[in-house]
């Protein structure tokens, strides 16, 4: 089970504005992993952040997964998405297509601990398979009652943000895998506003990200996959913040050290 830190009194008012609902009302309160259901030779047992973890709890409307590439963030998010009934490549729980079957066996060893509210709507949005999802979105939208969005006629960033804005609504469960990959800093701020708006309306988000902009959402919980099993960390302790801050504040010195 991951450890938890209580918010300081100075931040409690800001946190309350972002996430008004108690943890028990979350759509997804926790996931547990039964390692007996995972093959002894599975690579999952070699992922340090996951290997000794049996339960991960979600106490906030917005939870971020952070860590170095290959630390297991997307592997966990994908398993949660599949266990929740989402298509492995993305989309809603009504999507059913596959261009490359790459998801791990982790979802089969996972049990969902749901809250008192049902998951009636949600979306799994991942940067790496966005083209395939956008193609299906256009295809489905041309059916009876659909409104074609023509995502492929826009830039990557414009279509990614438009899909998010068209899909997000209060009360839904949203799993986002590196959404910043397609977005400029300005568009990341727009996405931040969309996330906060929906969270205030009862939505829940699980987000894999390296973006110091998105990570700055007030009241969000940040779980790091670095330095041992998954555990909470503060915004200022994330590599995304530390490296970005170091470069912006000491650009010439950092570049001199790197280049010389």
Backbone as CSV, one residue per row, in Angstrom:
resi,resn,N_x,N_y,N_z,CA_x,CA_y,CA_z,C_x,C_y,C_z
1,UNK,0.857,-1.195,0.000,0.000,0.000,0.000,0.885,1.234,0.000
2,UNK,0.528,2.228,-0.770,1.315,3.439,-0.810,1.032,4.312,0.399
3,UNK,2.058,5.020,0.864,1.901,5.912,2.001,1.166,7.158,1.554
4,UNK,0.646,7.886,2.521,-0.093,9.101,2.209,0.392,10.260,3.072
5,UNK,0.355,11.473,2.501,0.689,12.669,3.252,-0.544,13.544,3.343
6,UNK,-0.821,14.068,4.513,-1.955,14.965,4.671,-1.564,16.355,4.177
7,UNK,-2.479,17.074,3.511,-2.172,18.432,3.055,-1.975,19.366,4.231
8,UNK,-1.075,20.322,4.081,-0.825,21.280,5.147,-2.015,22.215,5.275
9,UNK,-2.251,22.780,6.475,-3.391,23.681,6.670,-3.374,24.854,5.707
10,UNK,-2.165,25.341,5.355,-2.075,26.509,4.486,-2.617,26.234,3.095
11,UNK,-2.616,24.956,2.683,-3.066,24.609,1.338,-4.490,24.068,1.324
12,UNK,-5.097,23.876,2.477,-6.380,23.174,2.528,-7.482,23.906,1.777
13,UNK,-7.489,25.260,1.826,-8.547,26.003,1.156,-8.441,25.842,-0.354
14,UNK,-7.208,25.923,-0.885,-6.997,25.754,-2.324,-7.397,24.362,-2.760
15,UNK,-7.018,23.357,-1.987,-7.341,21.978,-2.321,-8.847,21.771,-2.334
16,UNK,-9.536,22.333,-1.380,-10.980,22.162,-1.296,-11.673,22.747,-2.520
17,UNK,-11.148,23.847,-3.038,-11.767,24.458,-4.209,-11.612,23.567,-5.435
18,UNK,-10.491,22.814,-5.498,-10.252,21.961,-6.652,-10.977,20.642,-6.525
19,UNK,-11.028,20.107,-5.319,-11.628,18.789,-5.130,-12.579,18.800,-3.947
20,UNK,-13.851,19.078,-4.167,-14.797,19.234,-3.072,-15.298,17.927,-2.485
21,UNK,-15.181,16.808,-3.212,-15.807,15.573,-2.755,-14.866,14.733,-1.897
22,UNK,-15.385,14.013,-0.886,-14.558,13.143,-0.069,-14.084,11.935,-0.849
23,UNK,-13.018,11.278,-0.340,-12.405,10.161,-1.058,-13.399,9.038,-1.333
24,UNK,-14.336,8.787,-0.413,-15.250,7.665,-0.596,-16.185,7.862,-1.790
25,UNK,-16.321,9.116,-2.254,-17.193,9.379,-3.394,-16.447,9.284,-4.719
26,UNK,-15.150,8.951,-4.673,-14.405,8.799,-5.907,-14.996,7.675,-6.749
27,UNK,-14.908,7.812,-8.049,-15.350,6.744,-8.932,-14.470,5.510,-8.761
28,UNK,-13.173,5.753,-8.631,-12.208,4.672,-8.427,-11.392,5.005,-7.186
29,UNK,-11.600,4.238,-6.109,-10.943,4.533,-4.835,-9.571,3.895,-4.737
30,UNK,-9.397,2.729,-5.374,-8.115,2.024,-5.268,-8.071,0.892,-6.278
31,UNK,-6.863,0.385,-6.506,-6.687,-0.863,-7.247,-5.766,-1.760,-6.426
32,UNK,-6.064,-3.053,-6.430,-5.195,-4.012,-5.765,-4.613,-4.954,-6.816
33,UNK,-3.421,-5.476,-6.536,-2.732,-6.360,-7.477,-2.464,-7.699,-6.797
34,UNK,-2.938,-8.765,-7.398,-2.682,-10.120,-6.903,-1.512,-10.698,-7.702
35,UNK,-0.329,-10.654,-7.120,0.874,-11.070,-7.834,0.913,-12.574,-8.082
36,UNK,0.068,-13.328,-7.410,0.004,-14.766,-7.665,-0.571,-15.055,-9.048
37,UNK,-1.272,-14.072,-9.617,-1.868,-14.248,-10.940,-0.931,-13.819,-12.064
38,UNK,0.254,-13.378,-11.709,1.224,-12.913,-12.702,2.350,-13.927,-12.832
39,UNK,2.674,-14.286,-14.043,3.687,-15.301,-14.321,5.004,-14.976,-13.621
40,UNK,5.663,-15.990,-13.110,6.917,-15.815,-12.375,8.004,-15.193,-13.238
41,UNK,7.949,-15.429,-14.525,8.967,-14.880,-15.406,8.576,-13.576,-16.064
42,UNK,7.457,-12.985,-15.652,6.967,-11.762,-16.276,7.884,-10.569,-15.994
43,UNK,8.048,-9.734,-16.992,8.855,-8.516,-16.824,8.244,-7.574,-15.796
44,UNK,6.950,-7.746,-15.524,6.293,-6.883,-14.539,6.943,-7.004,-13.169
45,UNK,7.475,-8.164,-12.867,8.123,-8.388,-11.569,9.466,-7.667,-11.465
46,UNK,9.964,-7.191,-12.599,11.238,-6.469,-12.598,11.061,-4.957,-12.569
47,UNK,9.811,-4.496,-12.580,9.552,-3.052,-12.496,9.556,-2.663,-11.020
48,UNK,10.599,-1.968,-10.605,10.812,-1.686,-9.187,9.643,-0.951,-8.550
49,UNK,9.043,-0.020,-9.278,7.956,0.778,-8.709,6.715,-0.050,-8.422
50,UNK,6.532,-1.147,-9.159,5.316,-1.942,-9.038,5.502,-3.245,-8.275
51,UNK,6.697,-3.827,-8.321,6.900,-5.217,-7.918,6.437,-5.553,-6.502
52,UNK,6.564,-4.633,-5.569,6.184,-4.933,-4.184,4.890,-4.249,-3.768
53,UNK,4.171,-3.686,-4.720,2.952,-2.933,-4.407,1.728,-3.814,-4.578
54,UNK,0.907,-3.880,-3.542,-0.311,-4.677,-3.594,-1.561,-3.815,-3.670
55,UNK,-1.471,-2.550,-3.275,-2.630,-1.662,-3.325,-2.183,-0.235,-3.588
56,UNK,-2.923,0.442,-4.457,-2.686,1.854,-4.741,-4.015,2.570,-4.558
57,UNK,-4.049,3.550,-3.689,-5.295,4.252,-3.401,-5.307,5.618,-4.071
58,UNK,-6.506,6.074,-4.412,-6.686,7.365,-5.073,-7.622,8.211,-4.219
59,UNK,-7.076,9.241,-3.603,-7.829,10.034,-2.648,-8.212,11.413,-3.178
60,UNK,-7.741,11.747,-4.348,-7.994,13.067,-4.918,-8.722,12.949,-6.247
61,UNK,-9.318,14.055,-6.663,-9.994,14.066,-7.957,-8.994,13.957,-9.096
62,UNK,-7.765,14.426,-8.878,-6.715,14.363,-9.884,-5.495,13.688,-9.272
63,UNK,-5.048,12.605,-9.896,-3.844,11.901,-9.454,-2.873,11.821,-10.617
64,UNK,-1.633,12.246,-10.377,-0.595,12.193,-11.399,0.366,11.037,-11.123
65,UNK,0.807,10.372,-12.201,1.889,9.399,-12.141,3.109,10.056,-12.774
66,UNK,4.211,10.153,-12.020,5.430,10.758,-12.549,6.594,9.793,-12.375
67,UNK,7.644,10.028,-13.141,8.829,9.182,-13.040,9.557,9.124,-14.368
68,UNK,10.735,8.540,-14.335,11.557,8.444,-15.533,10.917,7.510,-16.550
69,UNK,11.323,7.648,-17.804,10.841,6.742,-18.846,11.167,5.298,-18.482
70,UNK,10.203,4.412,-18.679,10.418,3.006,-18.366,10.194,2.627,-16.919
71,UNK,9.684,3.562,-16.116,9.504,3.273,-14.688,8.182,2.571,-14.381
72,UNK,7.311,2.392,-15.384,6.077,1.641,-15.177,4.807,2.456,-15.126
73,UNK,4.899,3.765,-15.356,3.725,4.644,-15.246,2.636,4.256,-16.239
74,UNK,3.012,4.212,-17.513,2.030,3.911,-18.551,1.550,2.468,-18.463
75,UNK,2.419,1.578,-18.012,2.025,0.178,-17.839,0.894,0.071,-16.832
76,UNK,1.024,0.793,-15.719,-0.026,0.773,-14.701,-1.296,1.447,-15.201
77,UNK,-1.159,2.615,-15.832,-2.342,3.325,-16.305,-3.107,2.494,-17.324
78,UNK,-2.388,1.870,-18.246,-3.023,1.038,-19.262,-3.764,-0.135,-18.626
79,UNK,-3.150,-0.767,-17.620,-3.796,-1.893,-16.941,-5.071,-1.451,-16.241
80,UNK,-5.035,-0.283,-15.598,-6.232,0.247,-14.943,-7.322,0.510,-15.983
81,UNK,-6.920,1.101,-17.115,-7.880,1.406,-18.168,-8.556,0.138,-18.683
82,UNK,-7.768,-0.892,-18.966,-8.331,-2.141,-19.481,-9.219,-2.800,-18.430
83,UNK,-8.777,-2.782,-17.165,-9.577,-3.360,-16.085,-10.903,-2.620,-15.920
84,UNK,-10.917,-1.321,-16.261,-12.150,-0.523,-16.182,-13.043,-0.708,-17.402
85,UNK,-12.555,-1.456,-18.388,-13.367,-1.727,-19.563,-13.077,-0.856,-20.760
86,UNK,-11.996,-0.049,-20.708,-11.647,0.793,-21.835,-10.855,-0.001,-22.872
87,UNK,-10.937,0.455,-24.108,-10.145,-0.137,-25.177,-8.665,0.128,-24.912
88,UNK,-7.783,-0.866,-25.041,-6.360,-0.675,-24.727,-5.688,0.462,-25.483
89,UNK,-6.149,0.748,-26.711,-5.522,1.809,-27.496,-6.151,3.172,-27.249
90,UNK,-7.224,3.206,-26.477,-7.850,4.472,-26.149,-9.294,4.547,-26.598
91,UNK,-9.945,5.616,-26.160,-11.338,5.837,-26.494,-12.250,5.618,-25.303
92,UNK,-13.538,5.489,-25.554,-14.506,5.240,-24.497,-14.595,3.732,-24.245
93,UNK,-15.468,3.359,-23.340,-15.650,1.927,-23.059,-16.492,1.251,-24.140
94,UNK,-16.996,2.021,-25.085,-17.746,1.453,-26.204,-16.860,1.167,-27.411
95,UNK,-15.603,1.624,-27.355,-14.696,1.416,-28.476,-14.226,-0.034,-28.491
96,UNK,-14.093,-0.560,-29.689,-13.625,-1.947,-29.823,-12.832,-2.085,-31.116
97,UNK,-11.546,-1.728,-31.055,-10.674,-1.869,-32.218,-9.250,-2.131,-31.722
98,UNK,-8.425,-2.685,-32.575,-7.046,-2.964,-32.202,-6.167,-2.950,-33.439
99,UNK,-5.097,-2.130,-33.384,-4.128,-2.118,-34.472,-2.849,-2.841,-34.069
100,UNK,-2.591,-2.896,-32.749,-1.419,-3.621,-32.251,-1.660,-3.975,-30.799
101,UNK,-1.759,-5.255,-30.509,-2.077,-5.737,-29.158,-0.805,-5.788,-28.326
102,UNK,-0.618,-4.767,-27.456,0.638,-4.670,-26.708,0.459,-4.560,-25.202
103,UNK,-0.788,-4.574,-24.712,-0.978,-4.365,-23.280,-0.535,-5.602,-22.488
104,UNK,-0.112,-5.354,-21.260,0.449,-6.409,-20.413,-0.642,-7.216,-19.732
105,UNK,-0.211,-8.252,-19.003,-1.130,-9.119,-18.273,-1.550,-8.517,-16.930
106,UNK,-1.026,-7.339,-16.600,-1.269,-6.763,-15.276,-2.754,-6.567,-14.995
107,UNK,-3.525,-6.185,-15.999,-4.945,-5.908,-15.774,-5.686,-7.137,-15.263
108,UNK,-5.232,-8.335,-15.674,-5.895,-9.557,-15.242,-5.660,-9.903,-13.790
109,UNK,-4.637,-9.289,-13.188,-4.336,-9.525,-11.775,-4.829,-8.383,-10.897
110,UNK,-5.588,-7.493,-11.502,-5.990,-6.268,-10.811,-7.457,-6.323,-10.396
111,UNK,-7.732,-5.826,-9.195,-9.110,-5.685,-8.720,-9.381,-4.214,-8.460
112,UNK,-10.512,-3.735,-8.955,-10.880,-2.342,-8.785,-11.699,-2.164,-7.514
113,UNK,-11.354,-1.156,-6.734,-12.150,-0.781,-5.565,-12.905,0.488,-5.944
114,UNK,-14.171,0.333,-6.247,-14.966,1.459,-6.739,-15.561,2.262,-5.593
115,UNK,-15.925,3.500,-5.889,-16.574,4.358,-4.919,-18.074,4.143,-4.924
116,UNK,-18.797,5.057,-4.292,-20.244,4.899,-4.176,-20.957,5.320,-5.462
117,UNK,-20.225,5.973,-6.388,-20.817,6.377,-7.665,-20.392,5.432,-8.776
118,UNK,-21.271,5.199,-9.713,-20.974,4.344,-10.858,-20.164,5.104,-11.908
119,UNK,-19.359,4.364,-12.655,-18.632,4.948,-13.776,-19.544,4.870,-15.008
120,UNK,-20.270,5.932,-15.266,-21.206,5.950,-16.390,-20.561,6.478,-17.674
121,UNK,-19.481,7.221,-17.534,-18.824,7.801,-18.700,-17.344,7.968,-18.401
122,UNK,-16.519,7.898,-19.420,-15.093,8.089,-19.248,-14.373,8.026,-20.569
123,UNK,-13.060,8.223,-20.504,-12.263,8.212,-21.720,-10.817,7.871,-21.368
124,UNK,-10.211,7.038,-22.212,-8.798,6.709,-22.102,-8.108,7.375,-23.281
125,UNK,-7.272,8.369,-22.989,-6.656,9.168,-24.042,-5.138,9.088,-23.911
126,UNK,-4.494,8.523,-24.905,-3.035,8.355,-24.854,-2.403,8.953,-26.107
127,UNK,-1.280,9.636,-25.897,-0.637,10.347,-26.991,-0.160,9.403,-28.084
128,UNK,0.383,8.243,-27.703,1.035,7.381,-28.685,0.064,6.742,-29.677
129,UNK,-1.187,6.587,-29.297,-2.155,5.971,-30.212,-3.272,6.938,-30.586
130,UNK,-3.006,8.236,-30.443,-4.046,9.224,-30.706,-4.533,9.170,-32.150
131,UNK,-3.638,8.952,-33.108,-4.038,8.919,-34.520,-5.114,7.865,-34.741
132,UNK,-4.919,6.687,-34.155,-5.886,5.606,-34.330,-7.234,5.954,-33.698
133,UNK,-7.191,6.573,-32.519,-8.429,6.955,-31.836,-9.152,8.047,-32.622
134,UNK,-8.394,9.023,-33.122,-9.010,10.098,-33.903,-9.673,9.543,-35.162
135,UNK,-9.034,8.542,-35.769,-9.614,7.915,-36.954,-10.950,7.255,-36.611
136,UNK,-10.977,6.525,-35.500,-12.210,5.874,-35.080,-13.263,6.894,-34.667
137,UNK,-12.832,7.981,-34.008,-13.777,9.030,-33.632,-14.474,9.579,-34.872
138,UNK,-13.701,9.856,-35.909,-14.292,10.356,-37.148,-15.240,9.326,-37.756
139,UNK,-14.828,8.064,-37.710,-15.660,6.996,-38.276,-16.972,6.860,-37.522
140,UNK,-16.893,6.807,-36.194,-18.103,6.651,-35.384,-19.012,7.878,-35.490
141,UNK,-18.398,9.068,-35.601,-19.200,10.292,-35.606,-20.037,10.429,-36.871
142,UNK,-19.706,9.657,-37.892,-20.475,9.714,-39.128,-21.677,8.765,-39.108
143,UNK,-21.854,8.077,-37.982,-22.998,7.194,-37.830,-24.250,7.974,-37.476
144,UNK,-25.369,7.261,-37.264,-26.639,7.918,-36.925,-26.508,8.785,-35.675
145,UNK,-26.913,10.031,-35.792,-26.886,10.947,-34.654,-25.532,11.542,-34.359
146,UNK,-24.508,11.167,-35.122,-23.168,11.661,-34.873,-22.928,13.039,-35.476
147,UNK,-21.895,13.710,-34.942,-21.501,15.018,-35.453,-20.024,14.930,-35.830
148,UNK,-19.696,14.787,-37.117,-18.293,14.642,-37.541,-17.431,15.806,-37.062
149,UNK,-16.269,15.475,-36.498,-15.373,16.490,-35.965,-14.180,16.777,-36.880
150,UNK,-13.906,15.894,-37.844,-12.823,16.104,-38.811,-11.481,16.339,-38.105
151,UNK,-11.146,15.478,-37.168,-9.916,15.658,-36.399,-8.664,15.647,-37.272
152,UNK,-8.651,14.842,-38.317,-7.449,14.745,-39.143,-7.265,15.956,-40.054
153,UNK,-8.225,16.851,-40.067,-8.087,18.070,-40.850,-7.493,19.206,-40.020
154,UNK,-7.183,18.933,-38.771,-6.568,19.919,-37.888,-5.138,19.498,-37.569
155,UNK,-4.387,20.397,-36.935,-3.057,20.030,-36.482,-3.171,19.004,-35.370
156,UNK,-2.072,18.327,-35.089,-2.070,17.313,-34.036,-2.526,17.897,-32.706
157,UNK,-1.933,19.029,-32.334,-2.284,19.639,-31.056,-3.718,20.118,-31.001
158,UNK,-4.180,20.722,-32.091,-5.558,21.213,-32.134,-6.560,20.070,-32.032
159,UNK,-6.312,18.987,-32.759,-7.250,17.861,-32.728,-7.219,17.151,-31.384
160,UNK,-6.025,17.040,-30.781,-5.914,16.387,-29.469,-6.705,17.165,-28.423
161,UNK,-6.525,18.477,-28.397,-7.238,19.300,-27.415,-8.731,19.299,-27.682
162,UNK,-9.116,19.352,-28.959,-10.540,19.341,-29.302,-11.197,18.045,-28.866
163,UNK,-10.509,16.924,-29.070,-11.071,15.640,-28.649,-11.262,15.607,-27.137
164,UNK,-10.257,16.122,-26.410,-10.375,16.164,-24.953,-11.548,17.040,-24.526
165,UNK,-11.666,18.211,-25.118,-12.742,19.124,-24.741,-14.114,18.557,-25.092
166,UNK,-14.189,17.811,-26.195,-15.469,17.215,-26.589,-15.828,15.995,-25.741
167,UNK,-14.840,15.395,-25.098,-15.063,14.144,-24.369,-15.184,14.330,-22.871
168,UNK,-14.587,15.392,-22.330,-14.609,15.608,-20.881,-15.949,16.174,-20.440
169,UNK,-16.447,15.636,-19.350,-17.648,16.180,-18.726,-17.625,15.824,-17.241
170,UNK,-18.384,16.524,-16.463,-18.430,16.258,-15.032,-18.912,14.855,-14.729
171,UNK,-18.319,14.241,-13.702,-18.759,12.923,-13.267,-18.100,11.762,-13.981
172,UNK,-17.229,12.016,-14.957,-16.593,10.936,-15.703,-15.245,10.526,-15.126
173,UNK,-14.749,9.389,-15.608,-13.423,8.893,-15.236,-12.527,9.024,-16.464
174,UNK,-11.407,9.727,-16.306,-10.534,10.003,-17.439,-9.099,9.577,-17.130
175,UNK,-8.550,8.784,-18.029,-7.179,8.310,-17.898,-6.377,8.868,-19.068
176,UNK,-5.386,9.695,-18.769,-4.630,10.405,-19.792,-3.161,9.999,-19.713
177,UNK,-2.614,9.592,-20.858,-1.221,9.159,-20.909,-0.404,10.173,-21.702
178,UNK,0.377,10.975,-20.986,1.240,12.007,-21.553,0.487,12.940,-22.509
179,UNK,-0.585,13.553,-22.044,-1.375,14.433,-22.918,-0.594,15.644,-23.399
180,UNK,0.451,16.029,-22.671,1.226,17.212,-23.055,2.052,17.005,-24.320
181,UNK,2.225,15.742,-24.738,3.082,15.447,-25.887,2.639,16.170,-27.150
182,UNK,1.353,16.435,-27.281,0.826,17.073,-28.493,0.576,18.562,-28.317
183,UNK,0.795,19.085,-27.120,0.306,20.423,-26.807,1.421,21.426,-26.537
184,UNK,1.239,22.645,-27.029,2.128,23.754,-26.690,1.905,24.127,-25.228
185,UNK,2.817,24.898,-24.622,2.589,25.339,-23.238,1.263,26.062,-23.054
186,UNK,0.884,26.887,-24.043,-0.398,27.594,-23.939,-1.566,26.615,-23.942
187,UNK,-1.508,25.614,-24.813,-2.584,24.631,-24.886,-2.589,23.735,-23.637
188,UNK,-1.435,23.532,-23.033,-1.403,22.782,-21.776,-2.162,23.528,-20.684
189,UNK,-2.061,24.844,-20.685,-2.825,25.635,-19.724,-4.324,25.504,-19.984
190,UNK,-4.708,25.455,-21.261,-6.118,25.256,-21.596,-6.596,23.900,-21.092
191,UNK,-5.768,22.855,-21.302,-6.125,21.529,-20.809,-6.215,21.527,-19.296
192,UNK,-5.299,22.219,-18.636,-5.345,22.326,-17.168,-6.688,22.881,-16.711
193,UNK,-7.162,23.922,-17.366,-8.447,24.515,-17.000,-9.590,23.526,-17.205
194,UNK,-9.536,22.752,-18.294,-10.570,21.750,-18.560,-10.583,20.689,-17.467
195,UNK,-9.403,20.248,-17.053,-9.301,19.219,-16.020,-9.866,19.731,-14.700
196,UNK,-9.474,20.946,-14.315,-9.953,21.519,-13.052,-11.460,21.713,-13.098
197,UNK,-11.975,22.194,-14.234,-13.424,22.398,-14.358,-14.175,21.094,-14.153
198,UNK,-13.733,20.039,-14.812,-14.425,18.754,-14.691,-14.264,18.156,-13.296
199,UNK,-13.075,18.324,-12.704,-12.859,17.808,-11.353,-13.810,18.463,-10.362
200,UNK,-14.068,19.748,-10.535,-15.007,20.453,-9.659,-16.434,19.952,-9.853
201,UNK,-16.687,19.329,-11.013,-18.023,18.809,-11.307,-18.115,17.308,-11.069
202,UNK,-17.172,16.756,-10.301,-17.261,15.363,-9.897,-16.494,14.370,-10.737
203,UNK,-15.693,14.837,-11.700,-14.894,13.923,-12.518,-13.640,13.492,-11.756
204,UNK,-13.056,12.388,-12.208,-11.811,11.894,-11.635,-10.812,11.660,-12.760
205,UNK,-9.552,12.051,-12.508,-8.500,11.932,-13.504,-7.309,11.157,-12.951
206,UNK,-6.783,10.247,-13.755,-5.491,9.612,-13.520,-4.631,9.980,-14.717
207,UNK,-3.493,10.633,-14.467,-2.724,11.218,-15.566,-1.242,10.880,-15.446
208,UNK,-0.695,10.296,-16.507,0.750,10.130,-16.629,1.284,11.368,-17.326
209,UNK,2.266,12.043,-16.733,2.759,13.266,-17.348,4.175,13.597,-16.914
210,UNK,4.868,14.358,-17.783,6.157,14.976,-17.456,6.017,16.493,-17.442
211,UNK,4.801,16.996,-17.569,4.582,18.429,-17.714,4.557,19.150,-16.365
212,UNK,5.498,20.072,-16.132,5.445,20.846,-14.884,4.239,21.771,-14.835
213,UNK,3.637,22.050,-15.997,2.432,22.888,-16.024,1.243,22.102,-15.483
214,UNK,0.979,20.930,-16.037,-0.159,20.129,-15.582,0.023,19.690,-14.131
215,UNK,1.253,19.374,-13.765,1.510,18.927,-12.389,1.191,20.008,-11.359
216,UNK,1.072,21.249,-11.818,0.808,22.345,-10.890,-0.646,22.483,-10.484
217,UNK,-1.530,21.596,-10.940,-2.943,21.682,-10.558,-3.074,21.630,-9.033
218,UNK,-3.683,22.636,-8.425,-3.799,22.669,-6.960,-4.587,21.475,-6.422
219,UNK,-4.087,20.886,-5.351,-4.810,19.821,-4.680,-4.646,18.456,-5.280
220,UNK,-3.939,18.342,-6.404,-3.739,17.033,-7.019,-2.750,16.216,-6.204
221,UNK,-2.898,14.899,-6.270,-1.908,14.023,-5.651,-0.913,13.576,-6.705
222,UNK,0.357,13.572,-6.349,1.418,13.161,-7.255,2.057,11.900,-6.705
223,UNK,2.018,10.822,-7.492,2.653,9.563,-7.126,3.867,9.360,-8.015
224,UNK,5.043,9.192,-7.407,6.247,9.011,-8.180,6.609,7.531,-8.292
225,UNK,7.136,7.166,-9.452,7.558,5.795,-9.725,9.078,5.665,-9.639
226,UNK,9.740,6.707,-9.181,11.189,6.682,-9.017,11.555,6.331,-7.578
227,UNK,12.752,5.816,-7.406,13.304,5.577,-6.058,12.467,4.607,-5.242
228,UNK,12.223,3.429,-5.784,11.529,2.393,-5.038,10.063,2.294,-5.389
229,UNK,9.281,1.624,-4.523,7.845,1.450,-4.792,7.119,2.787,-4.934
230,UNK,5.995,2.774,-5.627,5.198,3.978,-5.829,4.928,4.668,-4.496
231,UNK,5.150,5.983,-4.472,4.899,6.729,-3.237,4.592,8.185,-3.579
232,UNK,3.927,8.905,-2.666,3.582,10.302,-2.929,4.812,11.194,-2.913
233,UNK,4.750,12.286,-3.647,5.803,13.291,-3.572,5.188,14.669,-3.791
234,UNK,5.920,15.680,-3.414,5.455,17.051,-3.574,5.812,17.565,-4.973
235,UNK,5.085,18.560,-5.415,5.313,19.142,-6.737,6.767,19.563,-6.918
236,UNK,7.312,20.251,-5.924,8.671,20.767,-6.034,9.724,19.665,-6.027
237,UNK,9.335,18.448,-5.649,10.280,17.334,-5.624,10.279,16.513,-6.917
238,UNK,9.394,16.836,-7.852,9.356,16.087,-9.105,10.521,16.522,-9.996
239,UNK,11.050,15.591,-10.766,12.122,15.931,-11.702,11.637,16.927,-12.741
240,UNK,10.364,16.821,-13.127,9.826,17.746,-14.120,9.960,19.191,-13.649
241,UNK,9.647,19.436,-12.391,9.777,20.785,-11.842,11.236,21.156,-11.657
242,UNK,12.020,20.270,-11.049,13.404,20.607,-10.702,14.246,20.876,-11.940
243,UNK,14.127,20.022,-12.956,14.936,20.204,-14.160,14.503,21.448,-14.924
244,UNK,13.184,21.651,-15.068,12.690,22.826,-15.776,13.093,24.101,-15.055
245,UNK,12.928,24.114,-13.743,13.288,25.290,-12.953,14.778,25.582,-13.051
246,UNK,15.587,24.538,-12.965,17.037,24.714,-13.050,17.427,25.307,-14.396
247,UNK,16.828,24.791,-15.475,17.191,25.277,-16.806,16.726,26.714,-17.026
248,UNK,15.482,27.011,-16.668,14.939,28.352,-16.894,15.697,29.403,-16.084
249,UNK,16.037,29.063,-14.851,16.679,30.037,-13.965,18.188,30.123,-14.146
250,UNK,18.784,29.103,-14.778,20.244,29.084,-14.936,20.619,28.579,-16.336
251,UNK,19.921,29.089,-17.326,20.068,28.544,-18.683,21.507,28.573,-19.181
252,UNK,22.166,29.720,-19.089,23.513,29.825,-19.633,24.489,28.910,-18.906
253,UNK,24.373,28.832,-17.597,25.261,27.980,-16.820,25.034,26.505,-17.139
254,UNK,23.766,26.100,-17.238,23.441,24.699,-17.527,23.957,24.324,-18.919
255,UNK,23.714,25.173,-19.903,24.164,24.880,-21.256,25.688,24.823,-21.331
256,UNK,26.350,25.705,-20.594,27.821,25.695,-20.592,28.338,24.364,-20.043
257,UNK,27.711,23.903,-18.961,28.141,22.636,-18.367,27.875,21.461,-19.316
258,UNK,26.730,21.484,-19.997,26.377,20.387,-20.876,27.226,20.360,-22.145
259,UNK,27.469,21.514,-22.708,28.132,21.597,-24.003,29.649,21.599,-23.928
260,UNK,30.185,22.002,-22.774,31.631,22.022,-22.655,32.190,20.781,-21.961
